[in-house]
Amino acid sequence: MVNIKDAEAPFEEIVGLAEAFRKSKILFMVTFAKGGEEHCRAMTNLNENPYEVIWFPTATKTRKVEDISWNKRVLLLFQAEEPEMYYELEGEGYLAGKEEVTEKWVWWWLYWHPHQAERYWEPRGSDHPERTIIKVRPISARLLHGSMAEDMKKSMPKY
C-alpha cells in the first residue's frame, strides 16, 4: 500500500532543478513557528530526486520538529546553476514512522561513519525515541533571484 503522503510531487518538471538538487549536498530548510516566525538552517542532502519525498534524519527535540508539528509548510532552498539564482521547493513536512526511522537512521549513521561498519553495535530493531526523520513532500517549485534567497539566509542563526 502506498502512503498518500509519499506520492510523487504534483508539479511539472522544471529545467535544471533535478540536476541542481543532486549536486547540492547542503540545502537550506525553512520551517515556520506557531507565530509565523521563519527558522532557517542548513541540512545535509542525501536525496537524489526533488520530485519525490525528501528525507532528513534529525533529533526529536529540535526546533524544526516542533515547527512542523504546528505548521506543515517547509521550504527547501538550494543553488541553481546560474549565478545568484536559487531553487525553492515548497512542501508538506511530516515525521516518518518508527520502522522507517530505524531503517534509515542506520544507513545515515554508516554514511557519516563508514569506518564503524564492522563495529556497529546497535541492533537494527532498537528503539531510540530521540531520533526521527523529517519527510518533505514537495508541492511546488520556483526559481528565485539571489536577492530573494538572501532574505531567507538572513534568518539563519549565526555560528
C-alpha positions as MATLAB code, in Angstrom:
seq = 'MVNIKDAEAPFEEIVGLAEAFRKSKILFMVTFAKGGEEHCRAMTNLNENPYEVIWFPTATKTRKVEDISWNKRVLLLFQAEEPEMYYELEGEGYLAGKEEVTEKWVWWWLYWHPHQAERYWEPRGSDHPERTIIKVRPISARLLHGSMAEDMKKSMPKY';
ca = [
       0.000    0.000    0.000;
       1.369    3.440   -0.953;
       1.182    6.130    1.699;
      -0.562    9.108    0.077;
       1.987   11.377    1.731;
       4.735    9.545   -0.163;
       3.128   10.046   -3.590;
       5.014   11.898   -6.316;
       5.125   15.683   -6.345;
       2.139   17.260   -8.093;
       4.098   19.824  -10.127;
       5.706   19.705  -13.557;
       9.428   19.313  -14.001;
      11.492   22.498  -14.129;
      14.549   22.579  -16.369;
      17.744   22.311  -14.309;
      16.004   21.650  -10.981;
      16.806   17.932  -10.680;
      20.472   18.338  -11.627;
      20.996   21.260   -9.240;
      19.275   19.312   -6.459;
      21.519   16.256   -6.957;
      24.613   18.468   -6.868;
      23.504   20.272   -3.686;
      24.899   18.444   -0.706;
      23.590   21.186    1.584;
      20.053   22.596    1.449;
      18.561   25.402    3.498;
      15.430   24.200    5.296;
      12.947   26.836    6.406;
      10.220   25.949    8.896;
       7.628   28.202   10.484;
       6.939   28.630   14.198;
       3.483   28.823   15.710;
       3.539   32.625   15.420;
       4.757   32.508   11.795;
       8.435   33.252   12.534;
      10.788   31.673    9.981;
      13.558   29.358   11.156;
      16.258   28.546    8.613;
      19.068   26.038    8.926;
      21.477   24.125    6.708;
      20.662   20.425    6.198;
      22.702   17.646    4.595;
      21.053   16.482    1.375;
      21.184   12.699    0.971;
      18.373   12.710   -1.585;
      18.564   12.353   -5.372;
      15.174   13.443   -6.707;
      13.380   16.722   -5.881;
      10.138   15.331   -7.328;
       9.890   12.607   -4.686;
       9.561   12.742   -0.918;
      12.762   14.178    0.604;
      14.010   12.971    4.000;
      16.337   14.271    6.714;
      17.454   12.408    9.876;
      17.262   14.586   12.985;
      16.582   14.550   16.716;
      13.020   14.689   18.017;
      13.637   17.598   20.376;
      14.590   20.188   17.772;
      13.016   23.443   16.694;
      12.334   22.113   13.186;
      10.352   19.139   14.525;
       8.431   21.445   16.859;
       7.722   23.874   13.988;
       6.423   21.090   11.727;
       4.081   19.927   14.482;
       2.403   23.369   14.294;
       2.827   24.220   10.646;
       3.466   21.589    7.950;
       4.831   24.137    5.452;
       8.535   23.626    4.705;
      10.759   25.442    2.203;
      13.979   23.941    0.828;
      16.407   26.292   -0.938;
      19.483   25.383   -2.943;
      21.809   26.948   -5.500;
      20.842   26.901   -9.191;
      23.428   26.638  -11.967;
      23.003   30.329  -12.835;
      24.894   32.815  -10.668;
      22.772   34.443   -7.942;
      19.843   32.114   -8.621;
      18.277   29.619   -6.216;
      15.568   26.999   -6.411;
      12.889   26.915   -3.784;
      10.890   23.759   -3.154;
       7.785   24.186   -1.048;
       6.421   21.109    0.616;
       4.467   19.499    3.384;
       6.596   18.281    6.282;
       5.771   15.278    8.452;
       7.599   12.671   10.511;
       8.406    9.146    9.368;
       7.085    6.092   11.183;
       9.190    4.228   13.753;
      10.163    1.371   11.393;
      11.403    3.732    8.682;
      13.350    5.788   11.244;
      15.152    2.655   12.451;
      15.968    1.516    8.909;
      17.154    4.850    7.505;
      18.952    6.027   10.624;
      21.329    3.074   10.451;
      22.087    3.849    6.812;
      22.583    7.543    7.583;
      24.888    6.812   10.534;
      27.079    4.488    8.476;
      27.148    7.035    5.622;
      28.804    9.519    8.006;
      30.830    6.905    9.913;
      31.758    4.181    7.372;
      34.826    3.188    9.406;
      32.436    1.826   12.065;
      30.586   -0.580    9.757;
      32.400   -3.598   11.228;
      31.895   -2.385   14.798;
      28.345   -1.096   14.522;
      26.893   -2.239   17.834;
      23.340   -1.016   17.622;
      20.726   -3.702   16.945;
      18.617   -2.833   13.907;
      15.339   -3.138   15.814;
      16.317   -0.978   18.773;
      14.034    1.883   19.694;
      15.543    5.355   20.018;
      12.781    7.848   20.787;
      15.216   10.767   20.458;
      15.625   10.041   16.719;
      13.261   10.869   13.912;
      13.198   11.577   10.210;
      11.587   14.649    8.725;
       9.972   13.933    5.383;
       9.000   16.679    2.958;
       6.511   16.006    0.173;
       7.218   18.686   -2.467;
       4.139   20.501   -3.753;
       5.667   23.343   -5.783;
       8.978   24.714   -7.010;
      10.237   28.019   -8.354;
      13.443   29.750   -9.354;
      14.418   32.755   -7.213;
      16.802   35.604   -7.869;
      19.608   35.739   -5.307;
      18.233   38.815   -3.555;
      15.053   36.919   -2.614;
      17.053   33.964   -1.346;
      19.326   36.307    0.636;
      16.290   37.372    2.664;
      15.860   33.728    3.691;
      19.522   33.385    4.632;
      19.265   36.432    6.945;
      17.046   34.416    9.252;
      19.720   31.730    9.663;
      21.423   31.598   13.069;
      24.972   32.967   13.181;
      27.596   30.430   14.319;
];
